């Protein structure tokens, strides 16, 4: 009898350990099911666009199940990039060099294999230092190609192996280059082929600014647009990147990548007014923008640049249907920066907000599958419905939206 009690006593610490582990797992799963797993929020004014999205995109009526073992936004961001970069091979694009009006050059990388003469086209704008071979870009390119759509990726000046021919690079609100690219792509495509556009992160800022600043031009050329993980209010995005510890680490990495990119372009040899020492010594994106961006593009202060780049006060100018995807925990765009009121007050913009997802992450399931990722699934569904539009249903919605847009513009002008 004493031996039995002795054995129980010996195993007691293990039993308590298993109980604590089991209780911890139960609490974690309860937290996951009750707090994390939610239907995405759809921010959009009541009307034809909202009705269309709810009817045509099934993901909006289903709960988003973030990958349970990487709920943290920074982990989502990092793991998503690692999985994609180790799984997706380089794409064999057809490259075209476009010479711009000022003599600068950009690269347009086309993928139109397995496409018919009727296939629509999607123009993709990568992020801050992105190019056509970045993992998240390839994810969208392959998804579009699989759905039978041709794709062209816009590589900014100095990126994707392009030599800088003029002392001018790119920023979040410089839309002249994109305007030339859109008009060129529209010109070379058959007249009956519809054109869509997608911007990711900083590419979303550039696309959003183009849609707002060149709204009539955009409406003539682009049927539908989508942006992913855009930093809506740049000042808040920069503030978020400076929060300790992991956010500031991400900000520091982005700063170092920008410094490396600028150095490789040879811009210091072409623009002698830049202080290379201070630029290369920058520890944050704010410092980099102070020493490089505002001087290179002629802004009085960094706050002026951030205000000019931000989108919330421009949404009412957009006249192309624009679907946006953000995560509430994006480390580069906090939830409080998402323009809920401005979006519900305009006619052409809708934002999908998931509870988790990080920055260009949106991993779901116990083990994420790159074959049918959440953000590429919404991307494909949206553009298949808007660009093929064989029955003209979306065209009718666009006409209704434009009437409402003109009515709001007329009221604002009174």
Buried (B, 14 or more C-beta within 10 A) or exposed (E): EEEEEEEEEEEEEEEEEEEEEEEEEEEEEEEBEEEBBBEBBBBBBEBBBBEBBBEBBEBBEEBBBBBBEBBBBBBBBBBBBEBBEEEBEEBEBEBBEBEBEEEBBBBBBBBBEEBEEEBBBBBBBBBBBBBBBBBBBBBBBBBBBEBBBBBBBBBBBBBBEBEBBBBBBBBBBBBBBBBBBBEBBBEEBEEEBBBBBBBBBBBBBBBBBBBBBBBEBBBEBBBBBBBBBBBBBBBBBBBBBBEEEBBBEBBBEBBBEBBEBBEEBEBBEEBEEBEBEBBBEBEBBBBBBBBBBBBBBEBEEBEEBBBBBBBBEBBBBBBBBBBBBBBBBBBBBBBEBBBBEBBBEBBBBBBBBBBBBBBBBBBBEEEBEBEEBBBBBBBBBBBBBBBBBEEEBBEEBBEBBBEBBEEBBEEEEE
